[in-house]
């Protein structure tokens, strides 16, 4: 099993004729059994093809040509046009939207997330690399070219959630090298406002029989770790969790941010030290180094099984 996507997931690529999207489309088609990309959208480019995928002017045209509902979309359009693209996808019945685009205005992101909630859709991102089910399918640029993704990811019992796209692959590769494959890995994005947080994805992993443990990559800034800790306690989660907290040095440099737009520490609760303490209170182990993650999650799974 997996969460969010599987071998039958149909999706489109919005902005498919852009350079990044052309490469991303190829990577998805080459991975696993091959993604079921049923069309692409770039206004004014109808009639063209990208790696054999037909291009349309609108999402409505793709849905009509497909003859039925389309589940997902990967959005790669420029930030000024992302909100319109996402609104168009949602209003045409798309239920899962992976937004690769970065530097989208926060107000636009908030409006996209609000509409998705109203329509029963889910957004992953923005500023993310997408989702991968090892050896089955990937939706987005996660893992890079298919041959590289095949080396980093392997089927197994560990769910991976990360604010960093690159660290999604780094942690998964470390797990794979230790003989621990992944059920699904999700790059959720590092912006201050995103569509799906750790806590919002946990129920999906909780319901997935393949998943036996969770590994997360996190950073200072924001409230997602507090939400995760609260969810784990309130729902008596069956899944052991190991986290890796980057940017601990920021606690000694008040007012500084690094990397993602979401790493803005606005108060004590946002600091690495405070987050680590809160996670520990919820029974979530925080690794000092990424290399420790496989042994820690393996031990926690064994402990949970023996209980």
C-alpha positions in Angstrom: 0.0 0.0 0.0 0.9 3.7 0.0 -0.6 7.1 0.6 -1.8 9.8 -1.8 -0.7 8.0 -5.0 -0.4 4.5 -6.4 0.1 2.8 -9.8 -3.3 3.8 -11.0 -3.0 7.5 -10.2 -3.7 9.7 -13.2 -2.4 13.2 -13.3 -1.5 16.2 -15.5 1.4 18.6 -15.6 0.5 22.3 -15.7 3.1 24.4 -17.4 4.4 21.3 -19.1 6.3 23.0 -21.9 8.6 24.8 -19.5 12.2 23.6 -19.2 11.8 22.3 -15.7 8.5 20.6 -16.5 9.8 18.9 -19.6 12.6 17.3 -17.5 10.2 16.5 -14.6 7.7 14.8 -17.0 10.5 12.6 -18.4 11.6 11.6 -15.0 8.1 10.6 -13.9 7.5 8.7 -17.1 10.7 6.7 -16.7 10.2 5.8 -13.1 8.7 2.6 -11.9 6.0 1.3 -14.2 5.7 4.8 -15.6 3.4 7.6 -14.4 -0.1 7.8 -15.9 0.3 11.4 -17.2 -2.8 12.0 -19.3 -2.0 15.5 -20.5 -0.3 18.7 -20.0 -1.5 22.4 -19.9 0.2 25.4 -21.3 -2.1 28.2 -22.6 -1.5 28.8 -26.3 0.3 25.5 -26.9 -2.6 23.1 -27.6 -1.7 20.5 -30.2 1.9 20.1 -29.1 3.4 17.1 -27.3 6.0 16.7 -24.6 7.5 13.2 -24.5 4.3 11.9 -26.2 2.0 13.7 -23.7 -0.6 15.9 -25.5 -0.6 19.5 -24.5 -3.9 21.5 -24.0 -4.7 25.2 -23.4 -6.8 24.5 -20.3 -7.4 21.9 -17.6 -11.1 21.6 -18.8 -9.8 20.5 -22.2 -7.6 17.8 -20.7 -10.5 16.5 -18.5 -12.8 16.4 -21.5 -10.3 14.6 -23.7 -9.6 12.1 -21.0 -13.3 11.3 -20.7 -13.3 11.1 -17.0 -12.0 12.4 -13.7 -8.3 13.1 -13.3 -6.9 12.7 -9.8 -3.8 14.9 -9.7 -1.8 17.8 -11.1 1.8 18.8 -10.8 2.0 22.6 -11.1 5.2 24.2 -12.4 3.9 27.5 -13.7 5.6 30.8 -12.7 4.7 32.2 -9.3 2.6 35.1 -10.6 0.2 32.6 -12.4 0.3 29.7 -9.9 -2.9 30.7 -8.0 -4.9 30.8 -11.2 -3.5 27.4 -12.3 -4.4 25.8 -9.0 -7.8 27.4 -8.9 -8.4 26.0 -12.4 -7.3 22.5 -11.4 -9.5 22.5 -8.3 -12.6 23.7 -10.1 -12.1 21.0 -12.7 -12.2 18.2 -10.1 -8.5 17.7 -9.5 -8.1 16.3 -6.0 -4.3 16.2 -5.4 -2.2 19.2 -6.4 1.6 19.1 -6.1 3.0 22.6 -6.4 6.6 22.7 -7.4 6.8 26.5 -7.9 8.6 28.5 -5.3 8.4 32.2 -4.3 4.6 32.3 -4.5 3.1 35.3 -2.5 1.8 34.1 0.9 -1.6 35.6 0.3 -1.9 33.5 -2.9 -0.9 30.3 -1.1 -3.4 31.0 1.7 -6.2 31.4 -0.9 -5.2 28.2 -2.7 -5.2 26.2 0.5 -8.6 27.7 1.5 -10.2 26.8 -1.8 -8.7 23.3 -1.7 -10.2 22.8 1.8 -13.6 24.0 0.6 -13.6 21.7 -2.4 -12.2 18.6 -0.7 -8.8 18.7 -2.5 -5.3 18.4 -1.1 -2.3 20.5 -1.8 1.3 19.3 -1.4 3.7 22.2 -1.4 4.4 24.8 -2.7 8.1 24.8 -3.1 8.3 21.0 -2.9 9.6 18.1 -5.0 6.5 15.9 -4.7 5.7 12.4 -3.8 7.2 9.0 -4.5 6.1 5.4 -3.9 9.3 3.4 -4.4 9.5 1.2 -7.4 5.9 2.2 -8.3 5.4 5.9 -9.2 6.6 9.4 -8.5 4.7 12.6 -8.9 7.1 15.5 -9.2 10.8 15.9 -9.4 11.5 14.0 -6.2 14.6 11.8 -6.4 15.7 13.4 -9.7 16.2 11.2 -12.8 14.6 7.7 -12.6 18.0 5.9 -12.3 19.0 8.1 -9.4 15.6 7.7 -7.7 15.8 4.0 -8.1 19.1 4.0 -6.1 17.9 6.2 -3.3 14.4 4.8 -2.7 13.3 1.2 -2.1 10.0 -0.3 -1.0 9.6 -0.8 2.7 7.8 0.1 6.0 9.0 3.6 6.7 7.0 6.7 5.8 9.1 9.8 5.1 7.9 13.4 5.4 10.3 16.4 4.9 10.2 20.1 4.6 13.3 19.9 2.3 13.1 18.2 -1.1 16.7 17.3 -1.1 16.6 15.9 2.5 13.7 13.7 1.6 16.0 11.9 -0.7 19.0 12.0 1.6 17.1 10.5 4.5 15.4 7.9 2.3 18.8 7.0 0.8 20.2 6.5 4.3 17.3 4.3 5.2 17.6 2.3 2.0 21.3 1.7 2.6 20.5 0.3 6.0 17.9 -2.1 4.5 14.8 0.0 5.5 12.7 0.9 2.5 9.9 3.5 2.3 6.2 3.1 2.0 5.7 6.6 0.7 8.0 9.7 0.8 6.5 13.2 0.7 8.3 16.5 0.2 5.9 18.9 1.8 7.7 22.2 1.1 9.6 24.6 3.2 7.5 27.8 2.9 5.8 29.5 5.8 2.4 28.4 4.4 2.0 25.0 2.9 -0.9 22.8 1.9 -0.2 19.7 4.0 1.7 19.5 7.3 3.1 16.6 9.2 0.0 16.3 11.4 -2.3 16.4 8.3 -0.5 13.5 6.7 -0.3 11.4 9.8 -3.8 10.0 9.5 -3.0 8.7 6.0 0.1 6.9 7.2 -1.7 5.7 10.3 -4.3 3.9 8.0 -1.6 2.4 5.8 -0.9 -1.2 6.7 2.5 -1.1 5.1 3.8 1.8 7.2 5.4 0.8 10.5 7.3 3.9 11.4 7.8 7.6 10.3 10.9 9.6 9.7 10.7 13.4 9.4 13.1 16.2 8.6 12.3 19.5 10.2 13.7 22.9 10.9 13.3 25.9 13.3 10.4 28.2 12.6 6.7 27.6 12.4 4.3 25.5 14.4 4.1 22.2 12.5 6.2 20.2 15.1 3.8 21.3 17.9 0.9 20.2 15.8 2.5 16.9 15.1 3.3 16.3 18.8 -0.3 17.1 19.8 -1.7 14.9 17.1 0.5 11.9 18.2 -0.6 12.2 21.8 -4.3 13.0 21.2 -4.6 10.1 18.7 -2.4 7.6 20.6 -0.5 7.0 17.3 0.6 3.4 16.6 3.6 4.7 14.6 7.0 5.3 16.2 8.6 8.5 14.9 12.2 9.6 14.5 12.9 13.2 13.6 16.0 15.1 12.5 16.2 18.8 13.4 18.4 20.9 11.2 19.5 24.5 12.0 20.1 24.0 15.7 22.7 26.8 15.5 19.9 29.3 14.9 19.1 29.2 18.6 22.4 31.1 19.2 21.7 33.6 16.4 18.3 35.3 17.2 16.5 36.8 14.3 18.4 34.8 11.7 16.8 32.4 9.1 18.4 30.1 6.7 17.3 28.0 3.7 13.5 27.9 3.5 11.1 30.8 3.9 9.5 28.8 6.7 12.6 29.0 8.9 11.7 32.3 10.5 11.8 32.0 14.3 9.2 34.4 15.7 9.4 33.4 19.3 10.7 30.8 21.8 8.3 28.2 20.7 9.8 28.3 17.2 13.4 27.5 18.3 15.1 24.2 17.7 15.6 23.5 21.4 11.9 24.1 22.2 10.8 22.0 19.3 13.1 19.1 20.3 11.7 19.2 23.8 8.1 19.2 22.6 8.7 16.3 20.2 10.5 14.3 23.0 7.5 14.9 25.3 5.3 13.2 22.7 7.6 10.2 22.5 9.3 11.3 19.2 13.0 10.7 19.2 15.2 13.4 17.6 18.4 12.1 16.0 21.7 14.0 16.5 22.8 12.9 13.0 21.1 11.6 9.9 23.3 8.5 10.1 21.6 7.6 13.4 18.1 7.5 11.9 18.0 3.8 10.7 19.1 2.3 14.0 16.8 4.6 16.0 13.7 3.9 13.9 14.5 0.1 13.8 14.8 0.1 17.6 11.6 2.0 18.1 9.7 -0.4 15.8 11.0 -3.4 17.6 10.1 -1.8 21.0 6.6 -1.1 19.8 6.2 -4.6 18.4 7.3 -6.1 21.7 5.0 -4.0 23.8 
